[in-house]
Each structure stands twice: as C-alpha cells, then as structure tokens.
C-alpha cells in the first residue's frame, strides 16, 4: 500500500491506496482516507504528516500480508463426532435471500408485526418457508426441519409457524399490494396486458368443510378442492391472486380480483386476456371501457379450417394505430 496526496487551495488530504487488477489492467484504488494535514498534525508528534502517513501505510501493508498467510489445520481420523452435531450447512438459499430483501418483504413483515404486536419473528418465519419450499417443497413441519441445516438457522417453533400463517392470511390483500409496489422498484412490470386463469388444489381429507368443497378437480381426484384465480403481467410474473370455494363457478372470480387491482394497485389501463372458459358476458362487459379491453384466447389448432387460414394468413396485419400493412413473419422483427 502507498500514500496518495490530494492538494487543494485550502487543505492537503492523505489517502491510502494500492494497485489492483481490473479487467486485465492495473489501476490504483483508494482504500481509505487517512486524514487531512491539520488532523495528522495533532497525532504525528515529531514526524511530518507525510512521514506519519507512510508509517501507517507500512503498518496496514504488514497487516494485510499477515492476513494472507497459509493456515494449516490438523484433523484426526479417530476423533468422534458428537451426536446430532452439524458438520455441513445449506447455503443454496442465499441467492433467494438477496431477491427477498430486494423486494423489501422484510419491511412488509415489520409493518404487519407492528400492527399485531406478537412475539415471534414474522420475517424469519416467512423467509424460512419461502426458501425451504423452493429448495425442497414439503409440509410446514418438514420445512422447519430442513431450515435447521441452513447457514442461518431460524429460531422459531412449529406453533409460531401456524400462527404466522393465520396473520398472513388476514393481511393477504395488504401484502400483495405492497409486494407489487416494491417489485416496481426492482424491475419494469409490463402491465398493459394481464393474463387471468384459474386452477384448483385437492386436499386428502374425507369430508368437505366450509371452504374445501367437492368440485371438478384438475387432476380428476374425488377429493374436496380449493380454487385459485391468478393475474399475471405480460412477462408471466404473478400480480395478484384470490382463493374461493371448490364448488363455485370460476367465471365470477375475475371481477372482484380485477377491482382490487384497480383500487389497491393503482392500475387503470390494461387489456385482460383469458381462455374461453372465463370469457363470460359479464367479464367482457366489465372490461369494455375506454381504458380496459378484453381478449379471449383460443388454440388455433381447435378452430375450423377457414378460421385457421384466417389466423395464419401471411398478409394483412396491422399494428394498433398504424395503417401500414405487414406480413405475419415481419411482426417479430418490429419493436
């Protein structure tokens, strides 16, 4: 390390710098500010500020060199490992943690915790469940057990996990709207076109209850189900969702969720795309406004012959607001 000096009309400042390689080229990088000449005069004693700074640089160089020395570790093959001691950790969740905090989910948890004043760490529980479910999907109990192998072990009990899920269910709408707002600070959400569809999930229980009802299962299982409606943006990134009884028609589920987008998300101009199953008259009329439109998607291979020819015709294509006529093969090249 060496001393760099920056002089101006009013003062002289000493910096600690060293040479580093960046993209195959050597350059000088400033490590820290040692101090101004006036500051060093108070501590340098009989030395000049420059001499004192050079001694400081030599000391830092020696410390850095000492920190890079080889370390020899000895292991004994006869040493017994204590029962249930952890000899390795799972760090596969760390890249997920980076995304988690970029989306400021911890701040959302803090706002919810402030409202309810509970003792457990909601952020710790939610992050544990998310990371565990992505790395190795399983039950809440198995997720908690798996997390004990994380580099950063969560400090929570199973009953805390169940309690936390109750709170998250109550704050579902708030959580979704805040998460959407935070996501806009991380990436550009393409929200002019929204996709909506429904699916359902079965439960291995013998009888239906107030929420899990017998209905048409996507997997054709004779079990009670819960249905889920999901809006996605043009990139296929989830926007918002809702859950409803398994025996209900999925068509009426779209309007309440869309109203939540209009009120909580601050979105007013978009085109909704659904399949034919959700293309009810009510849904189409609701989106027939100056700011919103409705598109029904349908597989071309299921259409009649003359409609297939019409859809795949090479000529006669236009962009919205553009009178120029394009060929179908040219549209992919136009931004």
MIBAFI-129930 format. One record per residue (C-alpha): x, y, z; residue in one letter. Coordinates in steps of 0.001 Angstrom, whole numbers, padded with zeros to 6 digits, always signed. Layout:
BEGIN
XYZA...
***
This chain:
BEGIN
+000000+000000+000000X+001089+003576-000596X+000148+007116+000352X-001634+009367-002131X-001781+013114-001566X-004570+015396-002757X-003843+019119-002528X-006313+021936-002911X-006269+025642-002231X-007477+025215+001348X-006112+021865+002537X-003988+018781+001893X-005569+015338+002324X-003706+011991+002596X-005234+008751+001272X-004250+005093+001490X-004240+003385-001915X-002968+000260-003633X-002635-001206-007112X-005316-003663-008258X-006117-005508-011475X-009435-004675-013185X-010328-006342-016498X-006702-007305-017065X-005385-003791-016448X-003530-002386-013440X-005124+000597-011727X-004863+002393-008404X-007716+002015-005923X-008255+004268-002899X-008664+002169+000252X-009365+004804+002865X-008920+008429+003792X-006053+008760+006287X-006861+012363+007160X-006195+015989+006363X-002867+017651+007164X-004439+019542+010071X-005816+016288+011523X-002476+014477+011210X-000532+017332+012822X-002435+016573+016017X-001232+012925+016147X+002061+012741+014248X+004288+014109+017057X+007860+014746+015836X+007058+013327+012365X+005714+015266+009444X+002184+014363+008305X+003614+012639+005228X+006076+010556+007293X+003308+009547+009704X+001051+008572+006786X+003829+006448+005242X+004342+004607+008542X+000590+003995+008725X+000634+002630+005162X+003537+000299+006030X+001614-000965+009090X-001506-001657+007017X+000584-003464+004367X+002091-005714+007041X-001367-006490+008463X-002704-007358+005015X+000281-009608+004301X-000173-011387+007632X-003849-011995+006923X-002971-013829+003694X-000526-016325+005173X-001202-020046+004850X-003078-021715+007699X-002512-025384+008474X-005351-027334+010109X-004910-030763+011626X-007666-033381+011559X-007734-036693+013352X-009487-039658+011732X-010028-041187+015164X-011912-038207+016630X-015579-038975+017279X-018214-036547+016029X-020801-035624+018637X-024279-036956+018001X-026593-034573+016107X-023784-032055+015592X-023964-030099+012328X-020934-030678+010097X-022280-029044+006935X-024766-026308+006116X-027109-025495+003234X-026274-022168+001532X-028432-022703-001556X-030991-020213-000251X-028629-017224-000138X-029349-016073-003692X-033072-016253-002842X-032425-014141+000232X-030947-011435-001984X-034173-011309-004053X-036272-011447-000880X-034644-008326+000552X-034589-006505-002801X-038383-006838-002756X-038379-005447+000808X-040550-008276+002092X-038887-007811+005465X-040326-004278+005606X-043825-005602+004856X-043433-008118+007695X-042286-005338+010017X-045404-003265+009228X-047657-006251+009944X-045768-007098+013148X-046169-003520+014368X-049926-003851+013966X-050329-007130+015892X-047522-006881+018477X-046813-010637+018519X-043585-012025+019969X-042344-014289+017151X-040304-013055+014164X-042688-012966+011183X-039927-012108+008726X-037832-015059+009872X-040747-017488+009572X-041888-016282+006148X-038379-016297+004676X-037790-019788+006096X-040989-021098+004491X-040231-019482+001128X-036644-020690+000935X-037486-024202+002121X-040446-024599-000257X-038315-023537-003238X-035296-025691-002370X-037218-028747-001201X-041037-028464-001261X-042771-030094+001669X-045045-029568+004655X-044657-026785+007187X-043102-029230+009636X-040623-030565+007083X-039758-027006+006000X-038879-026122+009572X-036742-029256+009923X-034948-028565+006639X-034192-024996+007686X-032127-026296+010619X-029451-027113+008036X-029350-023520+006758X-026270-021408+007353X-028533-019069+009326X-030801-021260+011429X-034223-019759+012235X-035185-019527+015873X-038882-020403+015845X-041271-023163+016870X-043843-025024+014790X-046776-023381+016581X-045257-019991+015696X-045333-021014+012027X-049051-021854+012187X-049801-018597+013996X-047805-016611+011436X-049790-018135+008564X-053037-017015+010205X-051728-013452+010356X-050535-013546+006731X-053961-014794+005629X-055616-011823+007353X-053174-009375+005764X-053241-011031+002339X-054551-008004+000402X-052134-005580+002077X-049222-007940+001488X-049982-008368-002220X-050396-004643-002909X-047177-003733-001055X-045235-006500-002782X-046393-005236-006174X-045279-001676-005366X-041892-002948-004168X-041437-005079-007292X-041747-001976-009470X-038550-000675-007851X-036704-003869-008826X-037892-004429-012401X-040105-002887-015038X-043524-004528-014768X-045174-004902-018184X-048731-004331-017020X-050517-003160-020154X-051537-006775-020838X-052755-009004-017985X-053483-012726-018084X-056027-014385-015831X-056662-018075-015237X-057873-020425-012512X-056754-023755-011130X-057581-025829-008057X-055844-027846-005348X-057130-031016-003735X-056894-031970-000057X-056534-035509+001203X-059471-035286+003597X-062579-037437+003787X-065251-034735+004067X-065741-031242+002730X-065889-028246+005076X-066840-024565+004831X-064023-023794+002378X-062841-027049+000847X-065700-028272-001308X-066273-031067-003799X-065876-029788-007348X-064247-030573-010674X-060620-031325-009839X-057937-030522-012428X-056405-033877-011522X-059750-035700-011590X-059430-036701-007943X-062510-037363-005789X-061309-035016-003036X-062515-031652-001747X-060770-028786-003530X-059985-025084-003196X-059827-022899-006286X-057295-020181-007044X-057520-017313-009529X-054278-015646-010609X-053486-012484-012570X-050085-012309-014302X-048416-009457-016174X-047229-009680-019777X-043980-011371-018652X-045831-014101-016783X-044856-012693-013369X-047661-013104-010784X-049539-009941-009950X-052293-010922-007508X-054388-013954-006600X-057540-014972-004767X-058892-018211-003297X-062505-019353-003420X-064615-022409-002680X-064058-025515-004744X-067705-025861-005806X-068049-022323-007218X-068057-021268-010866X-064682-019751-011719X-066080-017035-014033X-067341-014666-011263X-063943-014810-009527X-062290-012454-012005X-064176-009197-011413X-063547-008877-007626X-059840-009526-008143X-059695-007060-011012X-061410-004438-008852X-058657-004946-006283X-056065-004253-008989X-057875-001029-009876X-058124+000166-006265X-055069-001210-004446X-052513-001400-007262X-053283+001916-008940X-053547+000313-012393X-056240+001642-014721X-055200+000946-018325X-054748-002673-019412X-056058-005472-021600X-057275-008656-019887X-056609-011969-021643X-058390-015182-020613X-059298-018514-022130X-062805-019260-023407X-063856-020735-020042X-063574-017315-018361X-064970-015324-021266X-068394-014655-019770X-070591-011795-020937X-070235-010153-017522X-066417-010217-017690X-066365-008862-021235X-068795-006045-020434X-066858-005089-017288X-063718-004562-019386X-065412-002758-022253X-064284+000738-021191X-062058+003406-022785X-059149+002256-020564X-059700-001507-020443X-060356-004160-023066X-060904-007911-023058X-059316-010608-025246X-060309-014262-025330X-057514-016637-026250X-058185-019865-028101X-055941-022568-029509X-055681-022201-033301X-055475-025961-033812X-059007-026311-032393X-060534-023815-034822X-062375-024652-038023X-060392-024744-041234X-061352-021329-042608X-060582-019692-039232X-057159-021367-039126X-056424-019967-042581X-057541-016513-041457X-055329-016560-038337X-052245-017814-040162X-052613-015694-043283X-049232-014124-044038X-050679-010828-045294X-052972-008110-043961X-051558-007493-040459X-051558-004065-038755X-050165-002682-035522X-052515-000726-033251X-052794+002848-034532X-050687+002038-037609X-052139+001973-041123X-049072+000249-042577X-049721-003339-043632X-047222-006004-042523X-046572-009648-043223X-047015-012039-040278X-043335-013040-040390X-042294-009380-040085X-044101-008675-036812X-041461-010362-034639X-038839-008015-036049X-040802-004863-035170X-040304-003370-031712X
***
